[in-house]
Structures are given as structure tokens and as C-alpha cells.
Amino acid sequence: MHEGKVYLIGAGPGDPKLLTLRAVEALAESDVILMDHLVSREVLAHARQGVELIDCGKRAGHHCMPQEEIHRLLIERARRGQIVARLKGGDPFIFGRGGEEAEALVEAAIEWEVIPGISSGIAAAAYAGIPLLHRAHASSVAFVTGHAGHEHAVGAQGADTLVIFMGGSTILQIARELMASGRAPSTPLALILSGTRSNQAVYTGTLVELARMERIELPTPVLAVVGDVTALADKLHWFGPPPKPLRLLAMPATAVS
Ligand SMILES: C[S@@+](CC[C@H](N)C(=O)[O-])C[C@H]1O[C@@H](n2cnc3c(N)ncnc32)[C@H](O)[C@@H]1O
């Protein structure tokens, strides 16, 4: 039987217009779409009628579909001869587990292609008016995960700008550890909530302000950017409301949510 193909597609950061032309082409060709929860539903407008939709949505703490099951489905559907679109938020190879999926496909000898997407690490910052690199303020940037705590952010201290993914629940600890390991307390930072979406919200302040908070509750998705470039958001913001002060997010330790 004729074998199918898997496209690992980056669906971009949220604004559905940030989908690439290659992604649009691949979606139109696909028989089945496996999508993650951060993918904007609007991008499905490019899928063909009658396409089968499988929601693999993952949220912190509860994985709707285990990664092994996703690998199994991708391989099984391609072996049935289907064209499979694996739609992921941002870019598939930036904290998207796209690398693992590609490895599984190679091991199973399935034809595949990766279609890069605009990562939220780049786009949410840009929509917040933050140039991650800037001749006068930053010559290096690191993308790190805050998922497992502070060690990755601290390990990337050498970079002028830190972009922290999946740091919503660990950000206070990360701020404290960044200071403890040498980053100046006055370092500006920004928290970007739902970047590039119509409900984008940006909060700016300093590392010490965040480190001193007892509790913070952030809706997902949130991207934290640490470094001098974030101070430019006050001047360069162009999308959504202007940045608000970080202290508005502080919650008393005893508050009941
Ligand atoms: C599993 S990672 C996937 C990243 C994705 N592959 C990318 O390139 O953007 C999910 C994290 O990306 C960040 N993120 C994704 N979309 C976002 C958005 N629209 N605004 C802010 N952060 C976002 C958040 O930190 C979220 O916890």
C-alpha cells in the first residue's frame, strides 16, 4: 500500500495570520490533523472539508494524550497511507517535542517534513514591543524552560536576554535564583500573557519586584523575558494595551483563589 507522510507543522504563537504559506499548503493537503491546545482554532480554516481532527491538547499537570500514543498514531496513520498534519504551537522544535516525534518517524521509516513556525519566544516579545537583541542593549539571547524550576535559567545567565518558556508556576523562584547567582536586582523584565492574541497583556517591572512577591497567579500561556531590552516595551509597545506595572500581579500569600 502507498505510504503516507507526516508534516510537523509550527502553527505560530496565537495570531492565526502568523501561519506560514508552507503550513497553509500542508494543511490543505492533509487527511488528518493532530493538534495541541495552544494552536489557534482559526488556522483550521485552511484545512480541507471533512478532515479528521484529533485533539492531543496538553495542559500542565494533565497530559491529554501521552507522547508515546502520539508517536503511535502518527506512525499508524502514515502507514495507512494518510497525509498527517501534526500541528503545534509556535515552532515544533522549540520546546514542542517535535524533535522526539521526528526521531520516532525516522525510526519507523516514515516520510516526514518539518515546517518551522514563528515561535512565541520571538513573536510574543515582538508584539510586546521587545526587540530580543538590540545593538545598544543585548548581543545574546537564550531560550530556556522554567518547567522544572530555576536551573535552566540560571545556567543561561551568560546571555543578555533570557526568554523563559513554561515558567508560570516557577517564576518567583526563578527570579530569586537569578539574583542569587548574580543578575542585578534592578534588571528589567516583562511577563507576556497570551502574546499576539486579542487578549495579550504585558506586565513590566524588575527582577527584585518579582523576587519579593509572595505569590503570583498567572493565566497561561505566559512568557517571561528578562534583560535590559524589556525596558523598551514602554516606548515600543504597539499591539494591545500598554504594559502595566508588575506589582498589579502580586497576591497576598494567604489569598484564596
Ligand atoms: C510547550 S511550550 C511550546 C513553545 C512553542 N513550541 C513555541 O515555539 O512557541 C509552551 C510555552 O510556550 C509559551 N507560549 C506559547 N504561546 C504563547 C503565547 N501566545 N504567549 C505567551 N507565551 C506563549 C509559554 O511559555 C508556554 O508555557
The ligand as an SDF file (V2000), in Angstrom:
LIG
                    3D

 27 29  0  0  0  0  0  0  0  0999 V2000
    5.3890   23.6410   25.3860 C   0  0  0  0  0  0  0  0  0  0  0  0
    5.9690   25.2680   25.1190 S   0  0  0  0  0  0  0  0  0  0  0  0
    5.7930   25.3290   23.3750 C   0  0  0  0  0  0  0  0  0  0  0  0
    6.5020   26.5010   22.7520 C   0  0  0  0  0  0  0  0  0  0  0  0
    6.2420   26.5830   21.2610 C   0  0  0  0  0  0  0  0  0  0  0  0
    6.7650   25.4460   20.5600 N   0  0  0  0  0  0  0  0  0  0  0  0
    6.8040   27.8680   20.6690 C   0  0  0  0  0  0  0  0  0  0  0  0
    7.7430   27.8010   19.8630 O   0  0  0  0  0  0  0  0  0  0  0  0
    6.2730   28.9380   20.9840 O   0  0  0  0  0  0  0  0  0  0  0  0
    4.6070   26.2230   25.7150 C   0  0  0  0  0  0  0  0  0  0  0  0
    5.0720   27.5500   26.2870 C   0  0  0  0  0  0  0  0  0  0  0  0
    5.2760   28.4900   25.2590 O   0  0  0  0  0  0  0  0  0  0  0  0
    4.9500   29.7890   25.6970 C   0  0  0  0  0  0  0  0  0  0  0  0
    3.8720   30.3330   24.8550 N   0  0  0  0  0  0  0  0  0  0  0  0
    3.2630   29.7130   23.8330 C   0  0  0  0  0  0  0  0  0  0  0  0
    2.3730   30.5300   23.2440 N   0  0  0  0  0  0  0  0  0  0  0  0
    2.4280   31.7030   23.9180 C   0  0  0  0  0  0  0  0  0  0  0  0
    1.7590   32.9540   23.8050 C   0  0  0  0  0  0  0  0  0  0  0  0
    0.8410   33.1590   22.8330 N   0  0  0  0  0  0  0  0  0  0  0  0
    2.0710   33.9310   24.6750 N   0  0  0  0  0  0  0  0  0  0  0  0
    2.9910   33.7320   25.6400 C   0  0  0  0  0  0  0  0  0  0  0  0
    3.6660   32.5830   25.8020 N   0  0  0  0  0  0  0  0  0  0  0  0
    3.4040   31.5830   24.9490 C   0  0  0  0  0  0  0  0  0  0  0  0
    4.5130   29.6500   27.1590 C   0  0  0  0  0  0  0  0  0  0  0  0
    5.6390   29.8620   27.9670 O   0  0  0  0  0  0  0  0  0  0  0  0
    4.0420   28.2240   27.1950 C   0  0  0  0  0  0  0  0  0  0  0  0
    4.0910   27.7050   28.5150 O   0  0  0  0  0  0  0  0  0  0  0  0
  1  2  1  0
  2  3  1  0
  2 10  1  0
  3  4  1  0
  4  5  1  0
  5  6  1  0
  5  7  1  0
  7  8  2  0
  7  9  1  0
 10 11  1  0
 11 12  1  0
 11 26  1  0
 12 13  1  0
 13 14  1  0
 13 24  1  0
 14 15  1  0
 14 23  1  0
 15 16  2  0
 16 17  1  0
 17 18  1  0
 17 23  2  0
 18 19  1  0
 18 20  2  0
 20 21  1  0
 21 22  2  0
 22 23  1  0
 24 25  1  0
 24 26  1  0
 26 27  1  0
M  CHG  2   2   1   9  -1
M  END
$$$$
